[in-house]
Amino acid sequence: MVTLKHGQHVIYDNIITQNTWINIDKQYIGATVILSLYAVNHPNNHSELFTKQINSYDNTDNDHDMLPDAWEKRYFGILTHSGDDDYDLDGLTNLEEISLKTDPSTKDTDKDKIDDKDDPNPLINRDKNVNTLPDDWEHYYGITDILADGDKDGYKNYIEYLAGRNPKQSDSIPIDTSSYESIDFMPIIRANIDEISMVTIHEPMTIDLSSSFDINGDPLSYSWKVNSKQVQSNASHITLDTSKPGMYRVEVNVDDSKNSRYRKYSIFVTDGMHHRINYGSENTIHLKQFDLMFPLASMKPDSYCVAGDISQEHIPVRIMGREMISDGLVYFYSDGYQLESPVIITPYLKDDEEIDPYIFNYSTSIWTNINTGEKFEPIIQKRMTANTDKSYTFSTKETGLLIFAKRPQEAILTPLTSLSIQNKVYYVDLDELKQTNIIKTIEDIDISDPDIVKIYRGQVSGKDELRLEVLKPGSSSIVLKGTDFYGNTGAKTYIIDVLLAKTDNLLLNVLAALQTCSGMETQYDLSDYDFNHDGKIGFSESIRLLQKMIQ
């Protein structure tokens, strides 16, 4: 399925063909066009979108010089050059320039002051470390300090770059630096950590920018935010509290009184394993419940990926403004927002476990629940259930933040709600509870005994949810305070009875209610009354337990 555009003009719009080629009108020969395509083998079953900007020309060579006539006219305007010529004297023949897609009329296609022949990326001029010098220029000359003077000629490396000189060769001809002295350079930020990092819970974490500098020598000041809250400190470093699993979003502005540079860091605190892979190294990550396999061609040079078990206890953690239950996977890519080829992810689940996949796109700052499809194309169309036999995997090229959130068992709050200690976490749909009880808002929620049940409130999948973390058997009460649709304030109380035994027996539930009302200690063991050892209480056992309550 092919779409082809020239600027805003659509040449082909989603045409379906079995050919591996398409014909275009001669008027577009020599022009730059945008090709987009899917490989389709079934309705609603297609590959990921491939898009590329290409220069189009046919292979007509009327003067038999090994160069397409349209290509010659585009770059030279005439047909007098051959494939063996080197018009721009960069050491590459015209045929080699065609192969590399470089400009045969200039030595330096990407303008990074490295000739195309010597440039490992002749079409890309990037400054990944943001220090004003192109990365390829630094790598070619082995530059690690832009303020150093490696050839001892009195000119710092950044001056040599601006003047187009060789920083490894002493200059016999003086450099006129007057035009460079008036340039207001941006501050150069140097940090002790990556912009996306993971640390183990309770591990010290300090973001240190003290090695940052200003090319003009001006003093620097620092302004920090942690999770969008301003920090009252202008120091060059900040220390984070890593006592809980979750995410810190740290933002900093570095100012030299004339210019400021913004940088953000995402630091994830994990209570499980975490792992990092670099470009060209190990390409598989094994975690407690997930495997990630990165094809060798998936990552870009100088990039890395980190992944880890954020919370093994399955309690809510706050990540990018949202409370959720993480189930052991956080996945990032450090360079851009799309991988070169898909990463394959295999989740493992047991029994009746379910997880919801989420994705957070750093470029748009939008959360997406894969099942509800919030504003972002899903990477998988169904909720993932038990997969102990590796019966499925899925793949994605999307990057940013990928989270699988544990879906706990639902609890319906009643005047007496019985929960089993066997299930660690429950959730209560507060939106549904408000609708059922004609409540407009719930302003506050209290728990009488947090040693038995802990509560967490947050937005999950766009819904207002209450999470109940069961700690030990016993009774506690939850009080919901709020207003109704008439503006009246009030409170509702629910008793939570945490049991050692299973709660699928009706008589047991009735007995639990009677026990709570009688004030008996709730940490009873069913085995004392289970004479048949079948995990159930019959009528005769129930009579005996009632007699104990009366006593």
C-alpha positions in Angstrom: 0.0 0.0 0.0 1.9 3.0 -1.3 1.5 6.8 -0.9 3.8 9.1 -2.8 3.9 12.9 -2.5 5.8 15.8 -4.0 5.6 18.5 -1.4 1.9 18.7 -0.5 0.9 17.3 -3.9 -0.3 13.7 -3.7 1.0 11.6 -6.6 -0.3 8.2 -5.3 -2.7 7.9 -2.4 -2.7 4.4 -0.7 -2.6 2.4 -3.9 -2.3 -1.3 -3.4 0.1 -3.2 -5.7 1.9 -6.5 -5.7 4.8 -5.0 -7.7 8.0 -4.0 -5.9 8.2 -0.9 -8.1 6.0 2.0 -9.2 6.1 4.3 -12.2 6.0 8.1 -11.8 5.4 10.8 -14.4 8.5 12.3 -16.0 7.7 15.7 -14.5 8.9 14.4 -11.1 12.2 13.1 -12.4 15.0 14.8 -10.5 12.6 16.0 -7.8 12.6 15.1 -4.1 9.6 13.0 -3.2 8.3 11.3 0.0 7.5 7.6 -0.2 5.3 6.0 2.5 4.3 2.3 2.4 2.9 -0.7 4.3 3.4 -4.3 3.4 -0.1 -5.8 3.6 -1.0 -9.5 3.7 -4.5 -9.3 5.2 -7.1 -6.7 6.0 -6.0 -4.9 9.2 -2.8 -6.9 9.2 0.1 -5.0 7.9 3.7 -4.1 8.7 4.8 -0.9 10.4 4.7 2.3 8.3 7.9 3.0 6.3 8.5 6.6 5.3 11.5 8.0 3.5 12.4 11.1 1.5 14.2 10.2 -1.7 15.6 11.9 -4.7 14.1 10.5 -7.9 15.7 10.3 -11.3 15.7 7.7 -14.1 18.7 5.8 -15.4 18.7 7.4 -18.9 22.4 8.0 -19.9 22.4 9.4 -23.4 26.0 10.5 -23.3 27.2 7.1 -21.9 29.3 8.5 -19.1 27.9 6.2 -16.4 25.9 9.1 -14.9 22.1 9.4 -15.2 21.4 12.6 -17.2 18.8 13.8 -14.7 21.4 13.5 -11.9 24.0 15.5 -13.9 21.6 18.2 -14.7 20.4 18.5 -11.1 23.9 19.0 -9.7 25.9 20.5 -12.7 23.3 21.8 -15.1 25.2 20.2 -18.0 26.1 16.7 -19.2 29.9 17.1 -19.5 31.0 15.1 -16.4 31.8 11.4 -16.3 31.5 8.8 -13.5 35.2 8.9 -12.9 35.5 12.6 -12.4 35.8 14.3 -9.0 34.3 17.7 -9.5 34.5 18.9 -5.9 37.9 17.4 -5.3 36.8 15.6 -2.1 38.4 12.3 -3.0 35.1 10.7 -4.2 34.3 10.1 -7.8 30.9 11.0 -9.1 29.8 7.4 -9.1 30.8 7.1 -5.5 28.9 10.3 -4.7 25.8 8.7 -6.3 26.2 5.6 -4.1 26.6 7.7 -0.9 23.8 10.1 -2.0 26.2 13.0 -1.3 26.4 16.3 -3.2 29.1 16.0 -5.9 29.4 19.8 -6.2 30.7 20.4 -2.7 33.3 18.7 -0.5 31.2 18.8 2.6 27.6 17.8 2.0 26.4 18.1 5.7 28.5 21.3 6.4 30.3 19.8 9.5 33.8 20.8 8.1 34.8 17.1 7.4 35.2 16.2 3.7 32.7 13.7 2.5 35.4 11.1 1.9 36.5 11.2 5.6 33.1 11.8 7.1 31.5 8.6 8.6 28.1 10.3 8.3 28.4 12.6 5.3 24.6 13.3 5.3 24.2 13.9 9.0 25.4 17.0 11.0 24.5 16.4 14.6 25.8 17.6 18.0 24.5 14.9 20.3 26.6 16.1 23.3 25.3 19.7 22.7 28.7 21.5 22.9 28.5 23.5 19.6 30.9 21.2 17.7 29.5 18.5 15.3 30.1 15.0 16.6 31.8 13.8 13.4 34.3 16.6 13.6 35.1 15.8 17.2 35.5 12.1 16.5 37.6 12.6 13.4 40.1 14.7 15.3 39.8 12.9 18.6 38.5 16.0 20.5 37.3 15.5 24.0 37.7 19.1 25.4 36.6 22.0 23.2 38.5 24.5 25.3 41.8 22.6 25.0 44.7 23.6 22.6 46.1 20.2 21.5 48.5 21.6 18.9 49.8 24.3 21.3 49.3 27.1 18.7 47.4 29.4 21.0 43.9 28.6 19.6 41.4 26.5 21.4 39.7 23.7 19.7 36.4 25.5 19.2 38.2 28.4 17.5 40.0 25.9 15.2 36.5 24.5 14.3 35.0 27.9 13.6 38.0 28.9 11.5 38.0 25.6 9.5 41.5 24.7 10.7 43.1 21.4 11.8 43.1 21.3 15.6 46.0 18.7 15.5 48.3 20.9 13.4 49.9 24.1 14.5 48.7 27.1 12.4 51.5 29.1 10.7 48.9 31.6 9.4 47.3 33.5 12.3 43.5 33.1 12.9 41.5 36.3 13.1 39.3 35.7 16.2 37.6 39.0 16.3 34.5 37.7 14.6 34.2 34.9 17.2 34.6 37.0 20.3 31.2 38.6 19.9 29.4 35.2 19.7 27.2 34.4 22.7 27.6 30.7 23.1 25.1 28.6 25.0 26.2 27.0 28.3 27.7 23.6 28.0 26.0 21.1 30.3 28.0 18.1 31.5 26.3 15.6 33.9 27.4 12.6 35.8 24.4 10.5 34.6 22.5 9.8 31.4 19.3 11.6 30.7 17.4 8.3 31.2 18.8 6.3 34.1 17.8 3.6 36.6 18.9 3.1 40.2 18.2 0.5 42.9 15.9 1.5 45.8 17.9 3.3 48.6 20.9 3.7 46.3 22.3 7.3 46.6 21.4 9.4 43.5 22.9 12.8 42.9 22.7 14.7 39.6 25.9 16.7 39.4 26.4 19.4 36.8 29.5 21.0 38.4 31.6 20.1 35.3 29.3 22.3 33.2 30.9 25.5 31.8 30.5 28.6 29.7 32.7 29.1 26.6 32.9 32.8 27.3 34.0 32.2 30.9 30.8 33.6 32.4 29.6 32.1 35.8 26.6 29.7 35.7 23.5 29.6 37.8 21.1 26.6 38.2 17.3 26.4 38.6 15.8 23.0 39.4 12.4 21.3 39.3 11.6 17.8 40.6 8.3 16.3 39.4 7.2 19.8 38.2 7.8 21.4 41.7 10.4 24.1 42.0 13.4 23.3 44.2 14.7 26.1 46.4 18.3 25.6 45.4 20.7 27.2 42.8 23.5 24.7 43.5 25.1 22.8 40.6 23.9 19.4 42.0 20.7 17.9 43.5 20.2 14.7 45.6 17.1 12.6 45.2 15.2 10.5 47.8 15.2 7.0 46.5 13.4 5.3 49.4 10.4 4.4 47.2 10.1 2.8 43.7 8.9 5.1 41.0 10.0 7.9 38.7 11.6 11.3 39.2 11.4 13.8 36.4 14.1 16.4 37.0 14.3 19.6 35.0 17.1 22.2 35.1 17.8 25.5 33.5 21.5 26.5 33.3 22.0 30.2 32.9 25.0 32.3 32.1 23.1 35.7 32.4 22.9 35.9 28.6 21.6 32.5 27.5 20.1 29.5 29.2 20.0 25.9 28.3 17.2 23.5 29.4 17.8 19.8 30.2 15.6 17.1 31.7 16.5 13.8 33.3 14.2 10.8 33.9 15.4 8.7 36.9 13.6 5.5 37.8 14.0 3.8 41.2 13.5 0.1 41.1 13.1 -2.6 43.8 14.1 -5.3 41.3 16.5 -5.8 38.5 17.5 -3.3 35.9 19.7 -3.5 32.9 21.2 -1.4 30.2 22.4 -2.3 26.7 24.5 -0.1 24.4 24.6 0.0 20.7 26.6 -2.9 19.2 26.8 -4.8 22.5 24.5 -7.4 24.2 21.1 -7.3 22.5 18.8 -9.2 25.0 17.5 -8.2 28.3 16.1 -10.8 30.7 13.9 -9.5 33.6 11.7 -11.3 36.1 8.6 -11.4 34.0 9.7 -10.2 30.6 12.3 -10.8 27.8 13.3 -8.0 25.4 15.2 -8.9 22.2 16.8 -6.1 20.3 17.8 -6.9 16.7 21.4 -5.8 16.0 20.1 -3.2 13.6 17.5 -1.7 16.0 19.7 0.9 17.7 21.6 3.9 16.5 25.3 4.5 17.1 26.1 6.0 20.5 22.6 5.1 21.8 21.5 2.9 24.7 18.4 1.3 26.2 17.5 0.7 29.8 14.8 -1.5 31.3 13.9 -2.8 34.7 11.5 -4.1 37.3 10.1 -1.0 38.8 7.9 -2.5 41.6 7.9 -6.2 42.4 5.4 -5.6 45.2 2.7 -4.5 42.6 1.8 -1.4 44.6 1.0 1.9 42.8 3.9 4.0 41.7 3.7 7.5 40.3 5.1 7.8 36.8 4.7 10.9 34.6 1.8 12.2 36.7 -0.1 8.9 36.9 -0.5 6.3 39.7 -0.3 2.8 38.4 0.6 -0.7 39.3 3.8 -1.6 37.5 4.4 -5.3 36.7 8.1 -5.3 36.1 8.9 -3.6 32.9 10.0 -0.1 32.0 11.5 0.3 28.6 13.3 3.3 27.1 15.3 4.3 24.1 17.8 7.1 24.5 18.1 8.6 21.0 14.9 9.8 19.3 11.5 8.3 19.4 11.7 5.4 17.0 13.9 2.3 16.7 15.5 1.4 13.4 13.8 -2.0 13.6 11.3 -3.5 16.1 12.2 -4.8 19.5 10.5 -8.1 20.4 8.9 -8.3 23.9 7.7 -11.5 25.5 5.7 -11.2 28.7 5.2 -14.1 31.1 2.0 -14.4 33.2 0.7 -17.1 35.5 -2.8 -18.4 36.3 -5.4 -15.7 35.7 -3.1 -12.7 35.9 -3.8 -9.8 33.5 -1.7 -6.8 32.6 -2.6 -3.6 30.7 0.1 -2.2 28.4 0.7 1.6 28.5 3.0 3.8 26.5 4.2 7.3 27.2 5.5 9.3 24.2 8.1 11.9 25.3 7.7 14.0 22.1 3.9 14.5 22.7 3.7 13.9 26.5 0.6 11.7 25.9 -0.2 8.6 27.9 -1.9 5.8 26.0 -3.7 2.7 27.4 -3.2 0.1 24.7 -6.7 -1.4 25.3 -8.6 1.9 25.2 -6.4 3.5 22.5 -6.0 7.0 24.0 -4.8 9.2 21.2 -2.0 6.8 20.2 -2.0 3.8 17.9 -1.9 0.6 20.0 1.1 -1.7 19.8 -1.2 -4.6 20.7 -4.9 -4.8 20.5 -5.8 -7.0 23.4 -5.3 -7.3 27.1 -2.5 -9.8 27.8 -3.4 -12.8 30.0 -1.6 -16.0 31.1 1.4 -16.7 28.8 3.5 -19.2 30.7 4.1 -21.3 27.5 5.5 -18.3 25.5 2.4 -18.5 23.3 2.8 -15.0 22.0 5.1 -12.1 21.7 4.7 -8.7 20.2 7.0 -6.1 18.7 7.2 -2.3 18.5 9.5 0.4 17.1 7.9 3.0 19.3 10.1 4.5 22.0 9.7 6.6 25.1 8.2 4.8 28.0 6.5 1.5 27.9 4.9 0.1 31.0 2.9 -3.0 31.8 0.5 -2.3 34.7 -0.7 -5.1 36.9 -4.5 -5.4 36.9 -5.5 -6.5 40.5 -8.7 -8.2 41.5 -11.7 -5.9 41.8 -13.3 -5.4 45.2 -16.9 -4.1 45.6 -17.3 -2.1 48.8 -20.2 -3.2 50.9 -21.0 -2.4 54.6 -18.8 -5.5 55.3 -16.3 -6.4 52.6 -14.3 -9.7 53.1 -10.9 -9.9 51.4 -8.5 -12.9 51.3 -4.9 -12.5 52.4 -4.0 -14.7 49.4 -4.5 -11.7 47.0 -2.0 -9.0 47.7 -3.8 -6.1 45.9 -7.4 -5.2 45.2 -8.9 -2.2 43.4 -12.2 -0.3 43.9 -13.7 1.6 41.0 -14.5 4.9 42.7 -16.3 6.3 39.7 -18.7 3.4 39.7 -19.0 3.7 43.5 -20.0 7.3 43.3 -22.6 6.6 40.6 -24.1 3.7 42.6 -24.3 5.8 45.8 -25.3 9.1 44.2 -22.1 10.8 45.4 -20.7 13.8 43.4 -17.2 14.0 44.9 -15.0 12.1 47.2 -12.7 14.6 48.9 -10.9 12.4 51.4 -10.4 8.7 52.3 -9.3 7.4 55.7 -8.3 4.0 56.8 -8.5 3.1 60.5 -5.8 0.5 60.6 -3.1 1.0 58.0 -1.1 -2.0 59.4 -3.9 -4.3 58.1 -4.8 -2.5 54.8 -2.9 0.3 53.1 -4.8 2.5 50.6 -3.6 4.4 47.5 -5.7 6.6 45.3 -4.9 7.5 41.7 -5.9 7.7 38.1 -5.6 4.4 36.2 -6.8 4.1 32.6 -8.5 7.4 33.0 -10.6 6.2 36.0 -10.5 7.2 39.7 -9.4 4.1 41.5 -8.7 3.1 45.1 -6.0 0.4 45.6 -6.1 -1.8 48.7 -2.8 -3.4 49.7 -3.6 -6.3 52.0 -0.9 -6.7 54.7 -2.2 -9.1 57.3 -5.5 -10.6 58.6 -7.7 -8.4 60.7 -10.4 -5.8 60.5 -10.2 -2.2 59.5 -12.6 0.5 58.3 -12.5 2.8 55.3 -14.3 6.2 55.6 -15.1 8.1 52.4 -15.8 11.8 52.9 -17.5 13.8 50.2 -20.5 15.7 48.9 -23.7 14.6 47.2 -25.4 16.3 44.2 -27.3 18.6 46.6 -24.1 20.0 48.1 -24.5 18.1 51.4 -21.4 16.8 53.0 -21.2 13.4 54.6 -19.2 10.2 55.1 -19.7 6.5 54.4 -18.0 3.8 56.4 -17.1 0.3 55.1 -15.6 -2.5 57.2 -12.8 -4.5 55.6 -12.3 -7.9 57.0 -9.1 -9.6 55.9 -9.3 -13.4 56.2 -6.8 -16.2 56.3 -9.2 -18.6 54.5 -10.8 -18.5 51.1 -14.0 -16.5 51.0 -15.9 -18.5 48.3 -18.1 -20.2 51.0 -21.4 -18.5 51.8 -21.5 -19.8 55.4 -18.0 -18.6 56.0 -18.9 -15.1 54.8 -21.9 -15.0 57.1 -19.8 -16.2 60.0 -17.2 -13.5 59.3 -19.9 -10.9 59.5 -21.2 -12.3 62.8 -17.7 -12.5 64.1 -16.9 -8.8 63.3 -20.2 -7.7 64.8 -19.5 -9.7 68.0 -16.2 -8.1 68.5 -14.2 -11.3 68.4 -10.6 -11.3 67.3 -10.6 -11.6 63.6 -7.3 -13.5 63.1 -8.9 -16.9 63.3 -7.7 -20.0 61.5 -10.3 -22.0 59.5 -8.5 -25.2 60.1 -9.7 -25.3 63.8 -13.3 -25.8 62.5 -12.6 -27.6 59.2 -13.1 -31.2 60.5 -13.2 -32.7 57.0 -10.1 -30.9 55.9 -11.7 -29.8 52.6 -11.2 -26.1 53.0 -14.9 -25.5 53.7 -17.2 -25.2 56.8 -20.3 -27.2 56.9 -23.5 -26.7 59.0 -22.2 -28.6 62.0 -18.9 -26.7 62.0 -20.8 -23.4 61.7 -22.8 -24.3 64.8 -19.6 -24.8 66.8 -18.2 -21.5 65.6 -21.4 -19.7 66.5 -21.2 -21.2 70.0 -17.7 -19.8 70.4 -19.0 -16.4 69.4 -21.8 -16.5 72.0 -19.3 -17.5 74.7 
